[in-house]
Amino acid sequence: MRIYKLRFLSALHVDSKGSGEPESAEEFIRSDTLSAAMCLAWSDIFPAPDFLDPPFRLSSAFPYIGNTLLFPMPLWQIWEGADPAERKKRKKIRWISQSLLEKVLGGKKIRAEDVSQPSPGIAFSAAEKIPAGLFWKIDERQRVSVDRLGMQADGGLFFFGLQFFAADCGLWFAADVPEEKQKELRAALDYLGDTGIGADRNSGLGHFTIAEEKEWTPATVKNSDGAFLLSLYNPAPPPEENLQKLLHRSAYGLNTRSGWVVNSTLGRPPIRVFTEGSCFSGKPKGRVVEMLTGETKAKHKELAKLPHSAPRDFRALFLPCKLSDELREVTS
């Protein structure tokens, strides 16, 4: 796998749930949003990829702080002991550093005294010297909607959520891509950085440069028998995947994905997916889901020229892990 660290040149607004609430913004970019943006960028400068089988598999784009990569909080019990005073504090942790995650994936528990929290919601190993501070912030800015004549519309005041990153912070993602396609993926990513990702790209939001690109080999996990999810995942129908077997020993979160079809006013139908940080007893594969049928495109003239069926990529990208004893005890 390769990793790509993105340094943002401007604020970012991503609301890929399609909530319709402009003040709502996510802290990171989900894998289906990133994959769709990469496919469109790729098709602008190279022959269009197969939208139903892109030549890459991507994780979601998670935060990083300097040289430290952050990962989503595992969705099972990772803490040693059950001190009530610490329980509420632990529930607020959303991100953990790579060094902590590697211990968890190896089947070890984390002690509270071995953890440092220089910023709310983020946990590091106490050995990592991370200065206290605010590494990113979602702020609201007042905006005005206007009519076609440039006049303020009735009730035109609203708030818009913007994510700002501190210096030497941004988002990173992992990519499983064949060696012969790596140059094309890099070119498409450079192009995407120039054109922007997320909302209001024409206003300068979501533009970035690639701070670092390198090969990444995760730490080896001995006797691994599970999978830690780095992307969104929607299982392929049987017999290609056996969901019952994957869930035999598992801990997972669910999310409803929706949003808007690019270059149109049509919303995508919602779809339920497993979230990042989930754990499965097996190797999930996932699938690319076509969100627009031929019948739907025929009914809407604005969609007739689309070269694709607005597919969403829910193929799994994961790290091997050792299933915890709690999962065995609860689900066996």
C-alpha positions as CSV (number, residue, x, y, z in Angstrom):
1,M,0.0,0.0,0.0
2,R,1.0,3.6,-0.5
3,I,0.0,6.5,1.7
4,Y,-0.6,10.1,0.5
5,K,-0.6,13.1,3.0
6,L,-2.6,16.1,1.9
7,R,-1.8,19.6,3.0
8,F,-4.7,21.9,2.5
9,L,-4.2,25.4,1.1
10,S,-7.6,26.5,2.1
11,A,-10.5,25.6,4.3
12,L,-12.4,22.4,3.6
13,H,-16.1,21.6,3.7
14,V,-17.2,18.0,3.3
15,D,-20.8,16.9,4.1
16,S,-21.1,13.7,2.1
17,K,-24.1,12.6,4.1
18,G,-26.1,15.0,2.0
19,S,-27.7,16.4,5.2
20,G,-28.7,19.7,3.5
21,E,-27.4,21.6,6.5
22,P,-24.6,23.8,5.3
23,E,-23.3,24.4,8.9
24,S,-22.7,20.7,9.2
25,A,-19.2,19.5,8.2
26,E,-17.3,16.2,8.7
27,E,-13.8,16.1,10.2
28,F,-12.5,13.8,7.5
29,I,-13.3,12.5,4.0
30,R,-15.0,9.2,3.6
31,S,-13.7,6.6,1.2
32,D,-16.7,6.6,-1.1
33,T,-16.4,10.4,-1.5
34,L,-12.7,10.2,-2.1
35,S,-13.0,7.4,-4.6
36,A,-15.7,9.2,-6.6
37,A,-13.6,12.4,-6.7
38,M,-10.6,10.4,-7.8
39,C,-12.5,8.7,-10.6
40,L,-13.8,11.9,-12.0
41,A,-10.4,13.6,-11.8
42,W,-8.8,10.6,-13.5
43,S,-11.4,10.7,-16.3
44,D,-10.6,14.4,-16.9
45,I,-6.9,13.8,-17.8
46,F,-6.8,10.1,-18.8
47,P,-9.2,7.7,-20.6
48,A,-12.0,7.2,-18.1
49,P,-11.5,4.3,-15.7
50,D,-14.1,1.6,-15.2
51,F,-16.3,3.4,-12.7
52,L,-17.7,0.0,-11.5
53,D,-14.2,-1.3,-10.9
54,P,-11.7,1.5,-10.3
55,P,-8.0,0.6,-10.6
56,F,-7.4,1.4,-7.0
57,R,-8.9,0.7,-3.6
58,L,-8.8,3.6,-1.1
59,S,-9.1,4.1,2.6
60,S,-11.0,7.1,4.0
61,A,-8.8,10.2,4.5
62,F,-7.9,10.6,8.2
63,P,-6.1,13.4,10.0
64,Y,-2.4,13.5,10.6
65,I,-0.3,15.7,12.9
66,G,3.3,16.1,11.7
67,N,4.7,12.6,11.1
68,T,2.0,11.0,13.2
69,L,-0.9,9.3,11.4
70,L,-4.2,9.1,13.2
71,F,-6.7,6.2,12.9
72,P,-10.3,5.9,13.7
73,M,-11.0,4.6,17.2
74,P,-11.6,0.8,17.2
75,L,-15.2,-0.1,17.9
76,W,-14.4,-2.7,20.6
77,Q,-13.1,-2.6,24.1
78,I,-9.4,-1.7,23.9
79,W,-8.8,-0.4,27.4
80,E,-7.3,-2.3,30.3
81,G,-9.4,-2.1,33.5
82,A,-12.8,-0.4,33.9
83,D,-12.2,2.7,36.1
84,P,-15.5,4.6,36.1
85,A,-13.6,7.9,36.3
86,E,-11.9,7.2,33.0
87,R,-14.8,5.7,31.2
88,K,-16.5,9.0,30.3
89,K,-13.2,10.4,29.1
90,R,-12.5,7.4,26.9
91,K,-15.9,7.7,25.2
92,K,-14.9,11.0,23.7
93,I,-11.8,9.7,22.0
94,R,-12.3,9.6,18.3
95,W,-8.8,9.2,17.0
96,I,-5.7,7.2,18.1
97,S,-2.1,7.3,16.9
98,Q,-0.5,4.6,14.9
99,S,1.6,3.3,17.8
100,L,-1.5,2.8,19.9
101,L,-3.4,1.1,17.1
102,E,-0.5,-1.3,16.4
103,K,-0.8,-2.5,20.0
104,V,-4.5,-2.9,19.7
105,L,-4.3,-4.8,16.4
106,G,-1.8,-7.1,18.0
107,G,-4.4,-8.1,20.7
108,K,-3.0,-5.9,23.5
109,K,-5.0,-3.7,25.9
110,I,-4.1,0.0,26.5
111,R,-3.6,1.3,30.0
112,A,-4.8,4.8,30.8
113,E,-1.4,5.8,32.2
114,D,0.2,4.9,28.9
115,V,-1.9,7.4,27.0
116,S,-1.5,11.1,26.4
117,Q,-4.3,13.5,25.2
118,P,-2.8,16.8,24.1
119,S,-6.1,17.7,22.3
120,P,-9.7,16.7,23.0
121,G,-10.8,13.5,21.2
122,I,-7.3,12.3,20.3
123,A,-5.1,9.7,22.1
124,F,-1.4,9.2,21.7
125,S,1.1,7.0,23.3
126,A,2.7,8.7,26.3
127,A,6.1,8.1,24.7
128,E,5.0,10.3,21.7
129,K,6.0,13.9,22.4
130,I,3.1,15.7,20.9
131,P,2.6,19.3,22.2
132,A,-0.8,20.3,23.4
133,G,-2.8,22.4,21.0
134,L,-5.7,22.5,18.5
135,F,-4.8,20.6,15.4
136,W,-7.9,21.4,13.4
137,K,-11.1,23.2,13.9
138,I,-14.6,23.4,12.4
139,D,-15.8,26.9,12.4
140,E,-19.0,28.5,11.2
141,R,-19.0,31.5,8.9
142,Q,-22.0,33.6,8.1
143,R,-23.0,33.5,4.4
144,V,-25.7,35.2,2.3
145,S,-27.8,33.5,-0.4
146,V,-28.7,35.8,-3.4
147,D,-31.1,35.5,-6.3
148,R,-30.1,35.6,-9.9
149,L,-29.9,39.4,-9.9
150,G,-27.4,39.4,-7.0
151,M,-30.0,40.6,-4.5
152,Q,-30.3,39.0,-1.0
153,A,-33.0,36.4,-1.0
154,D,-35.7,36.3,1.7
155,G,-34.2,34.6,4.7
156,G,-30.9,34.5,2.8
157,L,-28.6,34.5,5.9
158,F,-27.2,31.1,6.8
159,F,-24.1,29.6,8.4
160,F,-21.5,27.4,6.6
161,G,-19.2,25.0,8.3
162,L,-15.5,25.2,7.4
163,Q,-12.6,23.0,8.6
164,F,-9.3,24.7,9.2
165,F,-6.0,22.8,9.7
166,A,-3.1,23.9,11.8
167,A,0.4,24.0,10.3
168,D,1.9,20.6,9.4
169,C,-1.5,19.0,9.8
170,G,-4.0,17.7,7.2
171,L,-5.5,14.4,6.0
172,W,-3.9,11.2,4.8
173,F,-5.2,8.1,3.0
174,A,-3.9,4.7,2.0
175,A,-4.2,3.3,-1.5
176,D,-4.0,-0.2,-2.8
177,V,-2.9,0.4,-6.4
178,P,-0.9,-1.6,-8.9
179,E,2.6,-0.3,-9.5
180,E,1.8,0.3,-13.2
181,K,-1.1,2.7,-12.2
182,Q,0.7,4.6,-9.5
183,K,1.8,7.5,-11.8
184,E,-1.7,7.9,-13.1
185,L,-3.1,8.0,-9.6
186,R,-0.6,10.6,-8.5
187,A,-1.4,12.7,-11.6
188,A,-5.1,12.5,-10.9
189,L,-4.5,13.4,-7.2
190,D,-2.4,16.4,-8.2
191,Y,-5.2,17.5,-10.6
192,L,-7.8,17.0,-7.8
193,G,-5.7,19.2,-5.5
194,D,-5.8,21.9,-8.1
195,T,-9.5,21.7,-8.7
196,G,-10.5,21.0,-5.1
197,I,-12.6,18.4,-3.2
198,G,-15.8,19.0,-1.2
199,A,-18.2,21.9,-1.5
200,D,-17.5,25.4,-2.9
201,R,-14.5,24.4,-4.9
202,N,-15.0,27.3,-7.2
203,S,-14.7,29.6,-4.2
204,G,-11.3,28.3,-3.4
205,L,-12.3,25.6,-0.8
206,G,-10.8,22.1,-0.7
207,H,-7.6,22.8,-2.6
208,F,-4.5,20.9,-1.5
209,T,-1.0,19.8,-2.3
210,I,0.6,16.4,-1.7
211,A,2.8,16.8,1.3
212,E,4.2,13.3,1.2
213,E,3.8,10.1,-0.8
214,K,5.5,6.9,0.3
215,E,5.2,3.1,0.4
216,W,3.6,1.9,3.6
217,T,4.0,-1.5,5.2
218,P,1.8,-1.9,8.3
219,A,3.2,-3.7,11.3
220,T,2.9,-7.5,11.1
221,V,0.3,-9.0,13.3
222,K,1.1,-12.6,14.3
223,N,-1.8,-15.1,14.2
224,S,-4.2,-12.5,12.9
225,D,-7.8,-13.7,12.6
226,G,-9.7,-10.5,12.0
227,A,-9.8,-7.3,9.9
228,F,-9.8,-3.7,11.0
229,L,-11.7,-1.5,8.6
230,L,-10.0,1.6,7.1
231,S,-12.8,2.4,4.6
232,L,-16.6,2.2,4.4
233,Y,-17.8,-1.2,3.5
234,N,-21.0,-2.6,1.9
235,P,-20.9,-6.4,1.5
236,A,-21.2,-8.1,-1.9
237,P,-24.3,-10.3,-2.2
238,P,-23.9,-14.1,-1.6
239,P,-22.3,-16.3,-2.6
240,E,-19.5,-13.8,-3.2
241,E,-19.4,-12.9,0.5
242,N,-20.8,-14.6,3.6
243,L,-21.9,-11.8,5.9
244,Q,-22.9,-14.2,8.6
245,K,-19.4,-15.6,8.8
246,L,-17.8,-12.1,8.8
247,L,-20.1,-11.1,11.7
248,H,-19.4,-14.3,13.7
249,R,-17.0,-12.3,15.9
250,S,-17.3,-8.6,15.2
251,A,-17.7,-5.1,16.5
252,Y,-19.0,-2.5,14.0
253,G,-20.7,0.8,13.4
254,L,-23.3,1.6,10.7
255,N,-23.8,4.7,8.7
256,T,-26.3,5.9,6.1
257,R,-24.7,7.3,3.0
258,S,-26.6,9.7,0.7
259,G,-25.8,13.0,-1.0
260,W,-26.1,14.5,-4.5
261,V,-25.3,13.4,-8.0
262,V,-22.5,15.6,-9.4
263,N,-23.6,18.3,-11.8
264,S,-27.2,17.8,-11.0
265,T,-29.9,18.6,-8.5
266,L,-30.8,14.9,-8.0
267,G,-30.1,13.2,-4.7
268,R,-28.7,9.8,-4.4
269,P,-30.8,7.1,-2.7
270,P,-29.5,6.3,0.8
271,I,-27.5,3.1,1.5
272,R,-26.4,1.5,4.7
273,V,-22.7,0.7,5.2
274,F,-20.2,-0.4,7.9
275,T,-18.0,2.3,9.2
276,E,-14.3,2.8,9.6
277,G,-12.9,1.2,12.8
278,S,-15.2,-1.8,12.5
279,C,-13.8,-5.3,13.1
280,F,-14.8,-8.5,11.3
281,S,-13.8,-12.2,11.6
282,G,-12.6,-12.7,8.1
283,K,-11.5,-10.6,5.1
284,P,-14.3,-8.3,3.8
285,K,-14.3,-7.6,0.1
286,G,-17.2,-5.1,-0.5
287,R,-18.6,-3.8,-3.8
288,V,-19.2,-0.8,-6.0
289,V,-22.9,0.1,-6.0
290,E,-24.7,1.7,-8.9
291,M,-26.9,4.5,-7.5
292,L,-28.7,5.4,-10.7
293,T,-30.5,2.9,-12.8
294,G,-31.0,3.3,-16.6
295,E,-34.7,4.0,-15.9
296,T,-33.8,6.8,-13.5
297,K,-31.4,8.4,-16.0
298,A,-34.0,8.2,-18.7
299,K,-36.4,10.2,-16.6
300,H,-34.0,13.1,-15.9
301,K,-32.6,14.9,-18.9
302,E,-29.8,16.4,-16.8
303,L,-28.5,12.9,-16.2
304,A,-28.6,11.7,-19.7
305,K,-25.1,12.9,-20.5
306,L,-23.5,11.4,-17.4
307,P,-20.9,8.8,-18.5
308,H,-21.6,6.7,-15.4
309,S,-24.4,5.6,-13.1
310,A,-23.2,7.6,-10.1
311,P,-21.5,4.5,-8.5
312,R,-20.3,4.6,-4.9
313,D,-17.2,2.6,-4.0
314,F,-17.7,0.5,-0.8
315,R,-14.9,-2.0,-1.4
316,A,-13.1,-2.7,1.9
317,L,-9.6,-1.7,2.7
318,F,-8.5,-3.1,6.0
319,L,-5.6,-4.1,8.3
320,P,-5.2,-7.6,9.7
321,C,-5.8,-7.8,13.5
322,K,-6.1,-10.2,16.3
323,L,-9.6,-10.6,17.6
324,S,-10.0,-9.6,21.2
325,D,-11.1,-12.0,23.9
326,E,-14.2,-10.0,24.5
327,L,-15.4,-10.6,21.0
328,R,-14.9,-14.3,21.4
329,E,-16.7,-14.4,24.7
330,V,-19.7,-12.4,23.6
331,T,-20.3,-13.9,20.2
332,S,-19.0,-17.5,20.5
